[in-house]
Amino acid sequence: MSEPHSKKVTGTKELFELRIKVGTDICRLFYFFWKNKTYIILSGYVKKENKLKKSEIEKALKLLKVVKETL
């Protein structure tokens, strides 16, 4: 997918965000590609500000590490 629906998270190597508009809210789902053909969704939240929450990015990066160690 490409912008405006999906975008690589700045400052990360392999984390992307999927943007979904629901009414007046915008949901952000963090995901990564596994073996270039599978999308794995890690976490998400309803975005209230213009900027991504650093705590949500850190949470997704921790989950990314756990998932990759498990697969």
HUTAPE-V225132 format. One record per pair of residues at least 24 apart in sequence whose ideal C-beta (glycine too) atoms are under 10 Angstrom apart, sorted by sequence separation. I is the first residue (numbers start at 0). J is the second residue. D is the distance in whole Angstrom. If there is no record, write none. Layout:
# HUTAPE-V225132
[[I	J	D] [I	J	D]]
This chain:
# HUTAPE-V225132
[[19	43	9] [21	45	8] [27	51	7] [39	63	8] [41	65	9] [5	30	8] [27	52	9] [41	66	7] [15	41	10] [17	43	8] [19	45	10] [29	55	7] [14	41	8] [16	43	9] [29	56	7] [39	66	6] [18	46	8] [27	55	7] [31	59	9] [39	67	9] [27	56	10] [29	58	8] [30	59	9] [31	60	10] [0	30	10] [16	46	9] [29	59	4] [28	59	9] [29	60	9] [31	62	10] [39	70	8] [27	59	9] [31	63	6] [5	38	10] [29	62	8] [30	63	9] [33	66	8] [37	70	10] [29	63	8] [33	67	8] [16	51	7] [31	66	8] [31	67	8] [34	70	9] [33	70	7] [0	38	9] [16	55	9] [16	56	9] [9	51	8] [14	56	7] [8	51	7] [10	53	10] [16	59	9] [15	59	10] [6	51	10] [11	56	7] [14	59	6] [10	56	8] [14	60	6] [8	55	10] [9	56	9] [13	60	10] [8	56	6] [11	59	9] [12	60	9] [14	62	10] [11	60	7] [14	63	6] [10	60	10] [13	63	7] [8	59	8] [12	63	9] [8	60	9] [11	63	9] [13	67	9]]
